[in-house]
Amino acid sequence: MMKKPQQFAPGHFPVYLESGEGALVKDVDGNIYIDFICGLAANTLGHNHSAIVNTIREHLGKGIIHSLPTPVEIKTAQALVDFIPGGEMVRFFKTGADANSAAIRLARHITNKEKIIAIGYNGWHDQYMFDTPGVPDAIKNYTYRMPLFTPDNEQPVLDLITEQGDTIAAVLLSVPYNRVLTTEFVQQLRGLCDKHQVLLVMDEVVTGFRLALGGAQEYFGVKADLVTLSKGISAGMPLSAVVGDTKFMSKMEQLQVSTTFGGEMLSLEVCCSVLNEYKTTNYIEHIATLGRQLKDGINQIATKLSAPLTIVGYDPIPLFLFSKNPEQQAKYAELFLAQMAKRGVLLRRDVNFICGAHTTEQIDHTIAATKASLIELMEKGELPKVA
């Protein structure tokens, strides 16, 4: 569970939150914090946003889920295809892992190939997490897990497609958060997928509605065959989707892919309201600007203090990097999170999120809290000085 105390700073971090408003949350003891966890990236607009709350109040009286399709399914599907480059048809689910698994089943059916390349975290389902307890060993024979942590990791992905393309149904790409991929690499990936009849599936569960209105496809200028969405699709309400062109998506009808709650109406109505909020405000510019403010401010302070901290990655998705060694990263990040919580800021140990409700003043407070936290940790000898 990604929200359990062990994921943060046990004993120095709130365990239970009671409520939230904008970019602030309150724990059960009444303490207020600036929130950069944002519901594990789902709260793109912040907590208790009026567009969400008012939509739920307006439509709750119509029911939650009905026995036959409802007009809101069509309305929301149309809103999504208008947003997503190359989108023509939509299938709704409830979680990002659901959407990814549906997209992969569809890709295997279309290509009549069985293996996949999974890049990044794509959910908890067996084909992505085959090295964990409870998953049959045979599953690993169908998935190549290929991290993109450094530019050195890119060529092996391209080589694998070149060498094994006749057995690979899809590349499921969730962009890494510790660095920014080059457009050149993503275009090379697209070209090789085309050459070897491999479907390129963009896992935009996190990057959707963050990097650009049209997501990573728009950001990199590269069209995917299928796109999976969740989290920001309805800013915290449970909803996910697979989006693609009719040529591919129409074949979903031939599969046994179903979920009772895909047509749940409140989440679909909220999705429409949230998409409208993205489209009619400066949301994308706002989160990118504040992300750059946070990144630049903290990196300048860390450099001046010779502290082992660098903010890396995409502007609205800042990753706090203390060390490339996983054990050191976990150790230093836990100490840092404890200090920041003491100063009224909630962070994750690695990737964090700017939401539409964050303000310049809150970013300034976070930068100042970071400076104070780094100084205290270094004075105690708990954080080393770097050359």
C-alpha positions in Angstrom: 0.0 0.0 0.0 1.6 3.2 -1.2 0.0 5.3 1.6 1.2 3.3 4.6 3.5 5.0 7.1 6.5 3.1 6.0 6.4 4.9 2.7 7.1 8.2 4.3 8.8 9.0 7.7 7.3 6.7 10.3 6.9 8.4 13.7 7.5 11.8 12.2 4.7 12.0 9.6 0.9 12.1 9.9 -0.7 8.7 9.5 -4.3 9.7 8.9 -5.7 12.8 7.1 -9.1 14.1 7.9 -9.9 16.7 5.2 -8.4 18.8 2.4 -9.0 22.2 0.8 -7.1 23.3 -2.3 -3.5 22.3 -1.8 -3.8 22.0 2.0 -4.7 18.9 4.0 -5.5 18.6 7.7 -4.6 15.5 9.8 -6.8 14.0 12.5 -4.9 16.1 15.1 -5.8 19.3 13.4 -2.3 20.0 11.9 -2.3 21.7 8.4 0.1 20.8 5.7 0.9 21.8 2.1 0.3 18.6 0.1 2.5 17.5 -2.7 1.4 13.9 -2.6 -1.9 14.9 -4.1 -3.7 11.6 -3.6 -0.9 9.7 -5.3 -1.2 12.1 -8.3 -5.0 11.9 -8.6 -5.9 15.3 -7.2 -4.8 17.3 -10.2 -7.0 20.3 -9.3 -6.5 20.1 -5.5 -8.8 19.0 -2.7 -12.5 19.7 -2.6 -12.5 21.6 -5.9 -15.8 23.3 -6.7 -16.0 21.9 -10.2 -16.0 18.4 -8.7 -18.1 19.0 -5.7 -20.8 20.9 -7.6 -21.0 18.3 -10.3 -21.5 15.5 -7.8 -24.2 17.5 -6.0 -26.0 18.3 -9.3 -26.0 14.7 -10.6 -26.3 12.5 -7.5 -30.0 12.5 -7.6 -29.9 10.6 -11.0 -28.4 7.6 -9.4 -24.9 6.2 -9.5 -25.0 3.2 -11.8 -27.8 1.9 -14.0 -28.7 -1.4 -15.7 -28.2 -0.1 -19.2 -25.9 2.4 -20.9 -26.5 6.1 -20.0 -26.0 9.3 -22.1 -23.2 10.5 -19.9 -21.0 7.6 -21.2 -21.3 9.0 -24.8 -20.9 12.6 -23.6 -17.7 11.8 -21.7 -16.3 9.6 -24.4 -16.7 12.5 -26.9 -15.1 14.9 -24.5 -12.1 12.6 -24.2 -11.6 12.0 -27.9 -11.7 15.7 -28.4 -8.8 16.0 -25.9 -6.6 13.0 -26.8 -4.5 13.2 -30.0 -5.6 10.4 -32.3 -8.6 9.5 -30.1 -11.7 8.1 -31.8 -13.1 5.6 -29.4 -13.0 5.1 -25.6 -13.5 2.2 -23.2 -14.0 3.1 -19.5 -12.6 1.2 -16.5 -11.8 2.1 -12.9 -8.0 2.0 -12.3 -4.9 2.6 -14.3 -3.9 -1.1 -14.0 -7.3 -2.1 -15.4 -6.8 0.1 -18.4 -3.3 -1.0 -19.1 -4.2 -4.7 -18.9 -7.2 -4.1 -21.3 -4.9 -2.3 -23.7 -2.3 -5.1 -23.6 -5.0 -7.8 -24.2 -6.2 -5.8 -27.1 -2.7 -5.4 -28.5 -2.0 -9.1 -28.3 -5.3 -9.8 -30.1 -4.6 -7.3 -32.8 -1.0 -8.4 -33.5 -1.4 -12.1 -32.7 1.8 -11.9 -30.7 2.2 -12.5 -27.0 5.2 -10.8 -25.5 5.3 -7.2 -24.3 7.9 -4.6 -23.3 6.9 -2.8 -20.1 8.6 0.5 -19.3 8.1 2.2 -15.9 5.4 1.3 -13.4 2.3 0.1 -15.1 0.2 -1.3 -12.3 0.1 -4.2 -9.9 -1.2 -6.9 -12.3 0.8 -10.1 -12.8 2.2 -9.2 -16.2 3.9 -6.1 -14.8 4.9 -7.3 -11.3 6.0 -10.9 -12.1 8.9 -10.7 -9.7 6.7 -10.5 -6.6 5.2 -13.2 -4.4 2.1 -14.8 -5.6 2.8 -14.5 -9.3 3.6 -17.7 -11.3 7.1 -17.8 -12.6 5.9 -18.5 -16.2 4.4 -15.0 -16.4 7.9 -13.6 -16.7 8.4 -15.3 -20.0 5.9 -12.9 -21.6 7.2 -9.5 -20.3 10.4 -7.7 -20.8 10.8 -5.1 -18.1 13.0 -2.3 -19.5 13.8 0.7 -17.3 14.7 4.1 -18.8 16.5 5.5 -15.8 19.5 6.7 -17.9 20.1 7.4 -21.6 22.2 4.2 -21.6 19.0 2.2 -21.1 17.5 3.5 -24.3 19.4 1.6 -26.9 18.7 -1.9 -25.3 15.0 -1.1 -25.7 15.4 -0.2 -29.4 17.7 -3.3 -30.0 15.1 -5.6 -28.4 12.4 -4.4 -30.7 14.7 -4.8 -33.7 15.7 -8.4 -32.6 12.4 -9.7 -31.2 9.8 -7.6 -32.9 8.1 -10.6 -34.5 7.2 -11.8 -31.0 6.4 -8.5 -29.3 2.8 -7.3 -29.3 3.2 -3.9 -27.6 5.5 -1.5 -25.9 3.8 -0.1 -22.8 5.6 3.2 -22.1 5.3 5.1 -18.8 7.9 7.8 -19.1 10.4 7.9 -16.3 10.2 10.7 -13.7 13.9 11.0 -12.9 14.8 12.6 -16.2 13.2 14.0 -19.4 13.1 11.8 -22.4 14.3 13.3 -25.7 11.8 13.6 -28.5 14.4 11.9 -30.7 14.2 8.7 -28.6 10.4 8.6 -28.5 10.3 9.1 -32.3 12.8 6.3 -32.8 10.7 4.1 -30.6 7.6 5.0 -32.7 9.4 4.2 -35.9 10.6 0.8 -34.8 7.2 -0.1 -33.5 5.8 0.7 -36.9 8.5 -1.2 -38.7 7.9 -4.4 -36.7 4.1 -4.2 -36.3 4.4 -3.5 -32.5 1.7 -1.4 -30.9 2.9 1.6 -29.0 0.8 2.0 -25.9 1.3 5.3 -23.9 0.7 4.7 -20.2 -0.5 8.2 -19.3 -2.0 7.3 -16.0 0.3 9.9 -14.4 1.4 12.1 -17.3 -2.1 12.5 -18.8 -3.3 16.1 -18.3 0.0 17.1 -16.8 2.7 17.5 -19.4 0.3 19.0 -21.9 -3.5 19.0 -22.4 -3.0 16.2 -24.9 -0.5 14.4 -22.5 2.9 12.9 -23.4 1.7 12.4 -27.0 1.4 16.2 -27.5 4.5 16.9 -25.4 6.7 14.7 -27.5 4.8 15.2 -30.8 4.5 11.4 -31.2 1.2 9.5 -31.8 0.6 6.4 -29.8 -1.6 3.5 -31.0 -3.4 3.3 -27.7 -3.4 5.6 -24.7 -4.3 4.6 -21.1 -5.6 7.3 -18.7 -6.6 7.5 -15.0 -5.8 9.7 -12.0 -6.1 13.2 -13.6 -8.9 12.0 -15.9 -11.4 12.9 -13.2 -9.2 14.6 -10.6 -9.7 12.0 -7.9 -12.9 10.3 -8.7 -12.3 6.6 -9.7 -12.1 6.4 -13.4 -9.7 5.1 -16.1 -9.9 4.7 -19.9 -8.3 3.2 -23.0 -8.4 5.6 -25.9 -7.4 5.0 -29.5 -8.5 5.1 -33.1 -11.5 3.1 -34.4 -9.2 0.7 -36.3 -7.9 -0.7 -33.1 -10.5 0.1 -30.5 -13.4 -1.5 -32.4 -11.7 -4.9 -31.9 -12.2 -4.6 -28.2 -15.7 -6.0 -28.8 -14.1 -9.3 -29.7 -12.5 -9.7 -26.3 -13.8 -10.6 -22.9 -13.0 -7.3 -21.3 -15.7 -6.0 -18.9 -16.1 -4.2 -15.7 -19.4 -3.5 -13.8 -18.4 0.0 -12.7 -17.1 1.4 -15.9 -20.4 3.2 -16.5 -20.6 4.7 -13.0 -22.2 8.0 -13.7 -20.8 10.4 -11.1 -17.2 9.8 -12.1 -18.1 10.2 -15.8 -19.9 13.5 -15.1 -16.9 14.7 -13.0 -14.6 13.8 -15.9 -16.4 16.1 -18.2 -16.3 19.0 -15.7 -12.6 18.4 -15.0 -11.7 18.3 -18.7 -13.6 21.6 -19.1 -11.6 23.0 -16.2 -8.3 22.0 -17.9 -9.4 23.5 -21.2 -10.8 26.8 -19.9 -8.1 27.8 -17.4 -4.3 28.2 -17.4 -4.0 24.9 -15.5 -1.1 23.4 -17.6 0.9 26.6 -17.6 0.2 27.1 -13.9 1.5 23.7 -12.8 4.5 23.9 -15.1 5.4 27.4 -13.9 5.1 26.5 -10.2 7.1 23.3 -10.8 9.9 25.3 -12.4 9.8 27.7 -9.4 10.1 24.8 -7.0 12.9 23.1 -9.0 15.0 26.2 -9.6 14.6 27.4 -6.0 15.6 24.2 -4.3 18.4 23.4 -6.7 20.0 26.8 -6.1 19.8 26.3 -2.3 21.1 22.7 -2.5 24.1 23.9 -4.6 24.8 26.8 -2.3 24.7 24.4 0.8 26.6 21.6 -1.0 23.7 19.4 0.0 23.0 16.0 -1.8 19.7 17.0 -3.2 18.6 17.7 -6.8 15.2 18.2 -8.2 14.9 16.4 -11.6 12.3 15.4 -14.1 9.4 17.2 -15.6 8.4 20.6 -14.2 4.9 19.6 -12.8 6.2 16.2 -11.6 9.3 17.1 -9.5 11.4 14.2 -8.3 13.6 14.8 -5.1 16.8 12.9 -5.8 19.3 12.5 -2.9 21.3 9.6 -4.3 21.3 7.1 -7.2 21.9 4.4 -4.7 18.5 3.1 -3.7 19.4 2.5 -0.1 20.9 5.9 0.4 18.0 7.5 -1.4 15.5 5.9 1.0 17.5 6.8 4.0 18.1 10.4 3.2 14.6 10.9 1.8 13.0 9.6 5.0 15.1 12.0 7.2 14.2 14.9 4.9 10.4 14.0 4.8 10.4 14.1 8.6 12.0 17.6 8.7 9.6 18.9 6.0 6.5 17.5 7.8 7.7 19.3 10.9 7.6 22.5 8.8 4.1 21.9 7.4 4.9 20.2 4.0 4.0 16.7 3.0 6.2 15.0 0.3 6.8 11.6 -1.1 10.3 10.0 -1.0 10.8 10.5 -4.7 8.3 11.8 -7.2 5.9 14.6 -6.2 3.1 16.5 -7.9 2.1 20.1 -8.5 -1.6 20.6 -8.6 -3.8 23.4 -9.9 -4.5 24.7 -6.4 -0.9 25.2 -5.4 0.2 28.9 -5.1 3.4 30.8 -5.5 3.4 31.5 -1.8 3.1 27.8 -1.0 6.0 27.1 -3.3 8.0 29.8 -1.5 7.2 28.3 1.8 8.3 24.8 0.6 11.6 26.2 -0.7 12.3 27.9 2.6 11.3 24.8 4.5 13.7 22.8 2.3 16.5 25.2 3.1 15.9 24.9 6.9 15.5 21.1 6.7 18.8 20.6 4.8 20.7 22.9 7.1 19.4 21.1 10.2 20.2 17.6 8.7 23.7 18.6 7.7 24.4 20.3 11.0 23.4 17.0 12.7 25.6 15.1 10.4 22.7 13.1 9.1 23.1 14.4 5.6 26.6 14.5 4.0 28.2 17.5 2.2 28.9 16.9 -1.5 31.9 18.3 -3.4 
